[in-house]
Structures are given as structure tokens and as C-alpha cells.
Amino acid sequence: MKKHLSLLLFVPVLFACKGPQQTGKSPESSGTLVIDGKLWSSLFQQKAAEYQALCLQAFNIARLRVDQALQRSSAKPRAIITDIDETFLNNSPFAVSQALKGKDYEAGPWNEWTSKGIADTLSGGLSFFNYAASQGIEVFYVTNRDETERAGTMANLKRFNFPFSDDRHLIMRMAESSKETRRQKIAEGYNIILLIGDNLADFSSLFDKKSTSERSDNVKQLAAEFGSRFIILPNTNYGGWEDAIYLNRRDWTPAQKDSLVRRSLIEAAK
């Protein structure tokens, strides 16, 4: 019990410490797995050196795959398709701000956040894309941010001088959330050597709005692609995996979400 009390006292201290990524406010516990989980996930993303290492590992492998692709002839110009959020831009401060207010994702605050164009980069991303560009490979940023977020997104890319920060290479969400049509359109004129993302739907329509078991089965089916043509970044905060827990529905109450999360957890046998 004493150990548990120490941990509970330690958490608010972490958030109150002065630092460039921190809020300076004490966290308000929501009392739910969903909201409190966002805080722990964001803490890992912001403070764990292991998270940095995972990002670097992904982009190091991506660079190796670029070098290999350059050894092969290509009838079309080479290109990379990449996601943006939690692939090379870090939105965890937004998640923290929401969670400390007892809130999950909300479109209004999210649009306010993206309009500022201030999300920091994740380890390894910028240097990798600059390397790819230096080798004559074009980069297409395919995101599910809305068209109304284009200006803020472009400002964020230009803030760090990402290559190909222009309207032709920044492709926003269309009528549907699936990226398959956008990927196919790019593939008409380019040899897509890599797809990079934090969500399985960044790679294939096989993962669009699928159940947890279907996602797992499809990962096994495409096992050889991961680390080869598909480069995935870690994201424990949100994504298709979380949508699957909620049965790909967005109309649950916070209490219902909490119940679905608890039902999905595997507890040690008693």
C-alpha cells in the first residue's frame, strides 16, 4: 500500500515539473481507463528513451530500404508515401491537454491545435525524409487531417523545412477516411518504394474499419511486408487498434467506452 501511495504522489510531481513539453498544471484524474490511459500513453511518448529508440529504429530501417531500392531499376520515378501524425509529428501535448480536462479527442480543440502548426518532430523523421529527397525520391504526405487544416499543416511542415512541403505533395482527407484511393492515384505516376505510418490503415485497405481479430489475421498475412515495404511507428494513444476496441463506432458514452476497454483486457488467471 505504501508503494502504491508513493507512485500516486509521484505522478503529479512529474507533470508539475518545469520543462518545455510540460503543462505546469497538476493532472485531474478522470477516473476512467480511457482518459487516464491517454496520460500514461503520452508520458511514454514524451519521456521514454525507448520510444525515441523505436522511432529511430523505424527510420534507420527505412533508410536501408531506400538504399536497396536505389540499386534496382525503376520505370517510374520513386516515391515514399507517409502519414503525418504520430508518424513524424508529435501531437502528445494535445492529448495531455485534453486528458487533464477529462476529455478524449474533440474536433474543435484538435483543429485549434493543428492550426498553430507547432507540433514537434519525432526522432529520426526529418533526417530520413531529407535523405530520401537527396536521393531523388519524392515524398507524399497523405494525412487524414481535413482540408480545412491544410494551412496549419503546411506551416508545420515548413517550420522544420520538410522536403516537398507544397500542395501537390500534401494530400488531405477526401470524402472517405480510407487512404486507398489516394495511394492508388499516386501509384499511377510513381513507383512507391515505402509506406510509412503509425496505423495499419496507412498501408493497406485490408485494415480499414476491421475488427481486432481481422486486423491481427491481416498482419500475419502481410508479415513479410513489415520492415520491408511497410515501416510502422509506435502509437499507443489512438488509431485503428482503439477504434476496433470500440467496434468501429463513435457513439459510445465515456462509461460505455470504459466498459469496452475493461472487457478487452486479459487478466491473469486466479
Secondary structure, 3 states (H helix, E strand, C coil): CHHHHHHHHHHHHHHHCCCCCCCCCCCCCCCCHHHHHHHHHHHHHHHCHHHHHHHHHHHHHHHHHHHHHHCCCCCCCEEEEECCECCCEECHHHHHHHHHCCCCCCHHHHHHHHHHCCCEECCCHHHHHHHHHHCCCEEEEECCCCHHHHHHHHHHHHHCCCCCCCCCCEECCCCCCCCHHHHHHHHCCCEEEEEEECCHHHCCHHHCCCCHHHHHHHHHHCHHHECCCEEECCCCCCCHHHHHHCCCCCCCCHHHHHHHHHHHCCCCCC
